[in-house]
Amino acid sequence: MNENAPTVTILDARHQLTLHGVTRAEDSFTVAYSISPPLPEGPDDEIPVLLTLEARDELGNEYTDWGGAFGLSPDGSHTEGTISGQPVLPSGAGTLHVRLTFLRDGDEFPYDVTLPVHRTD
């Protein structure tokens, strides 16, 4: 994992979110992340946690959640996941201001992070 990746303490300081970067796709972009310790996943665990994304680049373009996926890492030590946004990032965008909101038992836990976007122009 990238030692310089932005990290945020989340969910009542019980977990640490690490953001591993932004990847462009033809019609969207994806933010990769990990959470330690892992989020609850099953009915025997705590209340499940969902994640939503809102974003804006430094050019003023706004982006909305386009879904994601997460699961337990192979060694069980953390949650690994991705969350996507649309529309596609323009080639000139260099910074993405992301609001990740965790939803748990009717409560919202929003966190704001700024991520660099590797330029393609």
N, C-alpha and C positions, 0 to 999 in steps of 0.2 A: 504494500500500500504506500501511497505517496505521503511522505512525512510533512510536506508543505501544504497538504490539502486543508481547506478551511474546515474547522470543527466547531460545533455548537452543542452546548449542554441542553438537553430537551426533556420534556415530560416530567416535570417536577424534579429535575436534576437526577433522574434515575437512569438516563441513557445519554450516550454521546453520539451525535450525528457527524459523520465525516463525508464531505462532498468530494468526489473524485474527478469531476470535470464534466464538460459539456461536449457532446458529440452531435455533429450535424447529420441530417438525413435529407433525402430529396424533398420530403413534405413535412418535416418536423425536426425537433432536436430532442436529445435525451440527456438527462442528468443522472449520473451514476452515484450511488451513495452506499454507506454501510452504517450500521447502528450497533453499538456495544453497550451493555449486553444485549442479546437478541430481543426483538419484540415478541410478545406473546402471539401464538398462532392458532392454537387449537382450543376446543371447548373445555379442556382441563386446565388451561392457563388462565391468566387474567383476562380482563375485557379486551377484545381485539382493538387494534389501532389501524386507522385508515389514513392515507396521505393525499393531499391535493396540492396543485401547483398553480401559481400565478406568476407572471414574469413581465419585465419591461427591459428593453435594451437602451443604451445611451442615445440612440437615435430617436427614441420616443415610441417605438413599436411595442405593442402589447401582445402577450401570448397567454393562452389558456391551456388548462390541463387536457391531456390527450390519453391519459391512462398510464399504467405502469405495472410493475410486477416486483414481488420481493419474496424472499424465502431464507431459510436458515443456511448459513455457510456450510460447506462440506465438513468442517471440523466442529461445527456447532457453537463456535465462539461468538458469532455475531450474525446480524441480519444483513443480507446483501440485496440491493434493489436498484431499480431504475424507474424514473418517472419522466414522461415525455410531455412536450408542449407543442402547440401549433399556433400560427403557421410557421413555415420554415424561417430560420434566421437569415437576414440578408448578409451578403458577403462582407459588407462594411461594418457589421456589428462586432465590437470588440469586448463589450462588457454586458453581462446579463444580471439584472437585479431580480433575484428570485425570492418569492414568499412561499415557503413550504408550510402548510397547515396540517398538523396532525389532529385527527378527530378520534376522540375516545369517550364513549359513554355519554354522548351529547355535548361534550366540552370541546372547544377548539383551542389549539396550542399553536399560534403562528410564529414563525421564525424567518427573519429576513437575512439574506446572504447575497453578496455580490461575487460573481464568478467571472473569470476571464474566459473569453471565447477566442479560440485560435482563428485568426483571419484566413480567408481563402482567396483574397484578392492580391 
